[in-house]
Amino acid sequence: MSGTKYANLFEPLKINEIELPNRVLMAPLTRNRSHSDGTPKEWAQTYYGQRASAGLIITEATQISEMGKGYLDTPGIHTEKHAEEWAKIVDAVHANGGRIFLQLWHVGRISHTSLLPNGASPHAPSAITAESQTYTANGFEPTSQPVAMTKDQIAETVEDYGRAAEFAVKAGFDGVEVHAANGYLLDQFLQDGSNERADEYGGSVENRMRFLTEVLDRVTEVIPASRVGIRLSPLGQANDIHDSDPENIFGAVIDMLDPRGLAYLHFVEDFSGKATDEQQQMLERLASRFSGAFFGNGGYDAAKASQRIADGKVDAVTFGKKFIANPDLPERFRLGAELNEPDQSTFYGGDEHGYTDYPALDD
Ligand code: 8OZ
């Protein structure tokens, strides 16, 4: 096609039975614009509908249970009402020709008692407080001291993932992404900086992977593995997450994931633009252990995405801030058009401004 820049971004990508028409994907983006009970607001139909030209939309992180919530006004997927409202969002995206996966989220210890039912303490693998903050009705506050989950609570949480997957199916999503990145609950179990359990959910890599394995087993009872993606952040740059040997644990995780035939593996490659060459090489070694579709994220522009696809390093790239500010991002990349600048002050919370009012080229 004449005038098409970065042509390989516009080669379709088949992920199992789903065909993505391009490789410019929308990253999961927390926007804190839902009702306080987790029901998405009507304006989310406009917001996601405007972005339907993405090869794939991955929704903002969405809590699977009341205990999975860690910030003000994030959406949920644990009631009929949540599912009904998400269904309208899915319909808006489908009506505009798009595809949309729901990101399943449990924050674990990255929460605050004021956000949890009856002032409960956050759930975590071990009772270790994260040196991190969350956003509550009173603004940024330090995360609360968590309790170590009992085995019953772990089993209940696995069930919560199953119920959330059922609601996602009801809402008509094309698939789900299991959020196991950025220092939230699943990541807290994986990494030894937050998991000091002495039972079968802690210690060896097999034990630390057990919870994630059970969650994937449960979710894929509801949704075929071919429609389930997963997000990992092996560099552990957020929410006080760390491991003494990341390549060891994440290598084992990827070897566990690979035979499952999942939709894709999605890495947070570089949250803050500070990853060293050595860290980038570790990510490449890890990604090369996965034989399915691989999505990169963090610090990309069209040129870098096109180059990394050409080099066989990624199959597609998810864009965050650029998709916030540019509802028609693929078209802008195709034309080499200028991009709108994202306004950081309207990322989290607020109204339509900075949410649904970024113009497309043809507005
Ligand atoms: C920004 C603010 C709150 C949550 C993540 C779900 O980092 C998030 C998140 C990002 O994965």
Residues whose N, C-alpha, C, O or C-beta is under 5 A from the ligand:
A	BS01	8OZ	T30 A61 N182
